[in-house]
Structure formats: C-alpha cells, structure tokens
Amino acid sequence: MARPMRARITRSVVALLVGFAAVVAACPQARAQQAGPTSAERGRDLAQRLCSSCHLTPGSPVSSVPASVPPLHWIANKPGQTGDAIVLVLIKPHAPMPDLSLTRQEIGDVLSFLETLRTDKGAPALKPPEQLNEKPQFPKPS
C-alpha cells in the first residue's frame, strides 16, 4: 500500500516541477517579446515599480523616500550627466542600491523615461534612442 502512495506523490512532484520549469522558461520569452523601440512609458512604469521605494519619482509622496537619496528628476538633470553613467550604475549598482538585473530593453526604457524629466532640452540626449536597440557592429574581415 505504501508503494502506490509513493508513486502518486512522485508523479505529483514531477508534474509540479515540469509546470514550474515551463513558467520559468516562459519568462525570458515574455521579456524578449517586448523588445523594440525604447518606451518612456515602460520606463516610467519600471521606475514606479522598482525605484520609487528609495528615489522620489513623479507622483510619489515626498515623505515616502529617504532624504539622502537623489530624486529621479535630479539624476536626469545632474550637470554633465550621461546615459553611459546611468547605464553603468544600473548594470553595476553601488551600495545600498540593489542589483535590479534589468535587460538592455528595460535600461533603454528607463533612459527614455529619464529623458522626459530633463528640463534643459538643449542638453545632449542621455542616449540616442536608435543606439539603444543597435547591435554592436564588428569590422568585416579583410
């Protein structure tokens, strides 16, 4: 009697693991389907979801974030700010900033959103949108 019960439990565990593996495998595909031109709207959504617990974001209450952490508006308008500097912080964050493990697409979306927060429209773009989606060009063999 113990063997049929053990077999049933084993089948249930295997089925659960297969289902879990399918969900995990689908996640990168869902992210890949979002690829395309960068989106300031997606970047705003990411910032609200991932950054607003520490950084003041448009629409968040001032009292909800630590005073020592710069608001996103300040980060976007920091004198001499570049997209490369922001990308570096997002890829390899400093303490206490968590590693968000953002995709290239998500980083591009965040940069597009930060661009909308810039007040000096004459300042160089944080990153030209067309460069965010380009693959690196390698020299042709001679």
LODORO-648987 format. One record per atom (N, C-alpha, C): x, y, z. Coordinates in steps of 0.001 Angstrom, whole numbers, plus 524288, in hexadecimal, padded with zeros to 5 digits. Example, Ala and Ser with C-alpha at 12.3 -4.5 7.8 and 13.67 -1.06 7.14 Angstrom:
BEGIN
833867E9C681E78/8300C7EE6C81E78/833907F31C81E78/832327F73681BA8/835667FBDC81BE4/832648001E81EBE/
END
This chain:
BEGIN
803207FB5E80000/800008000080000/80351804EB80000/807E4804B180257/80B5A809328028E/80D9180A7B7FD2D/80E68806737F9E4/8109F8076D7F4B2/80CF480A987F13A/807EC809607F0D2/8047D80C8A7ED8B/80454812397EF66/8045B813137F474/80441818697F684/8094381B477F50B/80DB3818957F58C/812B881AF47F436/812E881C3B7EE62/810F3818C57EB1A/810E4819AB7E577/80D8581E677E425/808FF81EE17E6C1/8058D823517E5DD/80831828747E769/80AD5828697EBD2/80D9082D197EDA9/811F582E7C7E9E1/814D282A877E81C/8191582B747E46D/8170182DDE7DF68/812B582BBF7DD59/8106782DF17D891/80E9C833897D974/80C64834A07DDEC/80A9F839F07DF21/80F2B83DBC7DF6C/8135B83C187E1EB/817FC83F707E25A/81A57840677DCF4/81AB683C547D9BA/81CD683CEA7D476/81968840A97D144/81448840097D19B/810BA843827CEC2/8115E8492E7D08E/811EC849EA7D597/812B284F287D7BD/817CF851837D5C6/81BF284E767D5BD/821008505E7D3DD/820D8851A87CE06/81E3C84E6F7CAF7/81DBD84F807C558/81AB68548F7C481/8168A855537C766/8138685A2B7C6FC/816B985EE67C880/819AA85E6E7CCB6/81D02862B67CE78/82120863F97CA56/8237A85FF17C80E/8276E860BC7C3FD/82514863827BF41/82049862397BDE5/81DBA864C77B975/81CD986A917BA8A/81B5086BE07BF4B/81A7C871647C0B7/81FA58744F7C083/823BA8720E7C2B6/828D88748F7C2B4/82ACC875417BD1F/82A118716C7B9DD/82BD8871C37B471/828D6875E27B16C/823F5876DC7B2C5/820BF87AB07AFF9/8223C880437B153/8247A881317B5D4/825BF886897B778/8297C8894D7B3BB/82DF5887067B239/8315A889C07AE8A/82EAA88AB67A94D/82B398871D7A7A7/8287D887DF7A2C2/824D488C897A326/8225488D417A796/81EDC891B87A840/821F5896C57A804/82687896DF7AA6D/829D489B897AA2C/82BAE89C807A49F/82D1A898627A1D6/82F0D898FF79C8B/82AD089B1A798F0/825E3899D1799F8/821A289BB4796BC/820E98A18F7974B/822C08A3E879B98/822458A97E79C5C/8265E8AC857994E/82A588A9DB79746/82E978AC887949F/82C7C8AFD079029/82F0B8B40478F3D/82D7E8B7B078B2D/82F648BD0978CC8/82D238C11478A8E/82EC58C65078C08/82DF98C73A791E2/831678CA697941D/830E68CB8D799AD/82BE68CEA079AA4/82A058CE3D79F6C/825158D0B17A0C2/8258A8D38D7A5F2/824988D8AE7A5D9/824A48DBC07AAAE/820448D9FB7AE4D/81BEE8D8387AC1E/817958D6647AF5D/8190F8D16A7B24E/81B868CDB67AF9A/81D5A8C9027B24E/821868CA667B656/824E18CE347B505/828E58CFED7B8AB/8268E8D25A7BD89/8225B8D56B7BCDD/81FAD8D7B97C15E/81D508D3747C4C3/81AEC8CF987C251/818A48CB447C543/81CD78C84D7C852/821528C7597C5D3/825A98C4B97C883/8278C8C8077CD1E/8282D8CD227CC3F/82A068D0977D068/8262F8D0AA7D4F6/8212B8D0E17D3CE/81D3C8D0D17D7FB/81D838CBB17DB06/81E3F8C7687D845/81E388C23C7DABF/8234E8C1097DDA0/827CF8C27B7DB40/82CD58C0C47DD5B/82FE78C5007E042/82EF88C9EB7DF0D/832488CE197E128/82F9B8D16C7E54C/82A658D1877E549/827978D5487E890/827E58D4357EE6A/829DC8CFA57EFFC/82A638CEB97F59C/82F068D1C37F7D3/832B38D34F7F474/8373C8D6577F648/837A48DBB37F3AD/836758DBFC7EEA1/836E98E0E17EBB8/8318E8E3717EB30/8317D8E88D7EBCB/82CB18EB7A7EADC/82B9C8EB4A7E504/8270C8E9677E3A1/8257A8E91C7DE26/820BD8EC997DD6C/81FD38EE677D8A5/81B3A8F1B47D7CD/816438EF017D9BB/813688F1B57DD09/80E8C8EF977DF19/80F0B8ECCC7E444/813D38EBFC7E635/814548E9547EB45/814A68ED637EF99/812798EC337F430/8129A8EFF07F882/8182E8F0CA7FA76/819828F5AC7FB8E/81EC98F71A7FD37/820658F43C80229/81CCF8F377805B8/81E208F10D80ABB/81F1D8EB3080A5C/81E548E8E0805BE/81EBC8E32C80553/824308E139803F6/827FB8E4C080332/82D3D8E310801A6/8315D8E56180546/835E78E2DC805AB/83A1C8E4FE808EC/83BF58EA43806CC/83D138EDED80A4E/83EB78F32D808B6/8440E8F32B80617/847648EF578073D/84CBA8EF4E8052F/84D2A8ED1F7FFA4/848FC8EAEF7FD96/8491E8E88C7F85E/8471D8EC827F464/84A188ED727F028/848648F1717EC67/8436F8EFDF7E978/83FFF8F3BC7E88E/83B528F2987E56D/83CD18F1907DFB7/8397C8EED07DCF1/83A958ED9C7D776/83B1A8F29C7D437/838168F6A07D58B/8386C8FB9F7D2C1/83DF08FDD27D330/8404A8FD787D7D2/8459B8FF657D899/8497B8FC147D57F/848C88F6F07D594/84C518F3797D2AC/84C268F4CE7CCDE/8478C8F5B37CACB/846F48F6F07C53F/8496E8FC2D7C3E0/8496A8FFEA7C78C/84B43905347C675/8508B906787C8DE/85332902A27CB0E/858569037B7CD64/85BFC905AC7C93E/85EC3909ED7CA71/8625C90C247C68F/86658908137C4BD/866E9907A67BF9C/86A97903F07BD60/868AD8FE577BD44/863CF8FD6A7BEC2/861B08F8157BEDE/861B98F5BD7B967/863368F0D07B920/863258EE0E7B41D/860148E8FE7B4A2/85E318E7337B047/85B7B8E2307B03A/85F1A8DDC37B1BF/864088DE267B011/867CC8DA037B164/8688B8D9957B749/868A98DE0B7BA00/869538DDF37BFAF/864A28DB537C249/85FFB8DC837C05F/85B458DA257C295/85B308D44B7C17D/85C8E8D2CC7BCB9/85CB28CD417BB50/8607C8CA597BEE1/8650D8CCA97BFD5/868EA8CA217C330/866C68C9367C8AB/863FF8CD137CACF/861BF8CC737D00F/85D798C8467D008/85A6F8C80B7CBD4/856478C4207CB92/8587A8BE997CADF/85CD48BE317C81B/85F2F8B90C7C73D/862498B7477CBFC/8653C8BAE37CE49/868808B9997D2CE/867658BDA17D70F/8632E8BCE87D9FE/8618E8C0D27DDCD/865398C1207E282/8651C8C5B07E4E5/868218C6A17E9A9/864998C5817EE53/866F98C4637F2C9/863D98C3837F78B/861748C8B57F92D/85CEA8C8DA7FB13/8593C8C4B67FC5B/855788C3687F7E8/856878C55A7F329/852FA8C4547EECA/853208BE8A7ED6C/84E8C8BC207ECE2/84E728B6867EB99/84FAB8B5957E5D6/8516F8B0EE7E4A2/8523E8AF597DF39/84CF08ADD67DD0F/84B098B0E87D959/845CD8B0097D742/845BA8AC1C7D2C8/84A408AAB57D0C1/84AA98A6F37CC6F/847188A8707C7E3/847868AD497C624/844518AF2A7C1D5/8467D8AD467BC9B/843088AC6D7B8E3/844A48AB117B397/846588B00D7B0D0/848DD8AF717AC45/84A428B40E7A91C/845708B7427A7D3/8414D8B4947A674/83C698B7397A514/83A718BA707A9B4/83A788B82B7AE4F/838958BAF27B2F2/83C0E8BF9C7B43C/8412C8BEFE7B3A8/844B78C36A7B491/843928C7BD7B0A5/842C48C64A7ABC4/841598CA2C7A7CA/83C458CCEE7A917/838848CA077AB13/833838CC577AC96/834358D0317B117/837768CEC67B4EE/838768D24E7B95A/83B2D8D73E7B769/83EFD8D6B37B3E8/841938DB537B1BC/83DBD8DEBF7AEC5/83A3D8DC5C7ABD2/836448DF647A905/832C28E25C7ACD0/8315E8DFDA7B127/82E3C8E27E7B51D/831448E6F97B795/836288E5FB7B90D/8394D8EA287BB6D/839E58EEC47B7B2/83A268EDB57B2B0/83A7D8F1E27AEC5/835B98F57D7AF1D/831308F34B7B057/82C708F68C7B0C6/82C998FA137B591/82FF08F8DB7B95B/8305B8FC007BE1C/83443900717BD8E/8373B900857B968/83B3C904897B8AD/838B9909CC7B798/83AC890DCB7BA21/838A09130D7B963/83B9A916107B539/84091914E47B463/843AD917807B05D/84361914367AB6B/83FA09157A7A824/83ED69126B7A35C/843529132D79F78/846BF917157A075/84B44917DC79D20/84FDC9146B79EA4/84F84911E37A326/853BD90E747A4E9/853F1909A47A16D/85897907697A0CA/858EB902A579D98/8556D8FE5A79FD6/8532A8FB5B79C5D/84FC38F71179E0C/852DD8F3457A16A/850328F0F67A53C/852CA8ED137A885/854CC8E8987A531/851C68E7157A16F/853678E30579DC0/84FBE8E37479915/851DF8E44E7947B/84E618E48378FF6/84B458DF7D78F8B/8461D8DFE378EFC/842C88DB3378EED/844738D71C78AF7/846608D8BC7866F/847D48D4D478285/84C7F8D19578442/84FDF8D3AE787A1/854638D0B078975/852DC8CC9C78D84/84E868CD5779022/84D008C9B979441/84BA88C45B79227/849F28C41978D58/848378BF2078B34/84BFF8BCDE78730/8504D8BFA378631/8540C8BDBE7825A/8575D8B963784A1/858BA8B5CD7815D/85C7F8B1D2782E5/861DE8B3F178185/865E68B26E78463/86B1B8B45A78325/86CBC8B2CD77DA1/86F518B66A77B04/871438B565775C3/876F18B3A87762F/878298AF4E773D5/87D768AD58773DA/87FE38AE4B76E85/884E18AF8576E61/887628B06376949/8872F8AB76765E8/8869D8AC53760EF/886928A7E675D48/88C288A5F775C90/88CDD8A0D575C1D/8922E89EDA75B40/894498A0C975610/8994E8A1F3755FD/89B938A3E375119/89E2289FAC74DFB/
END
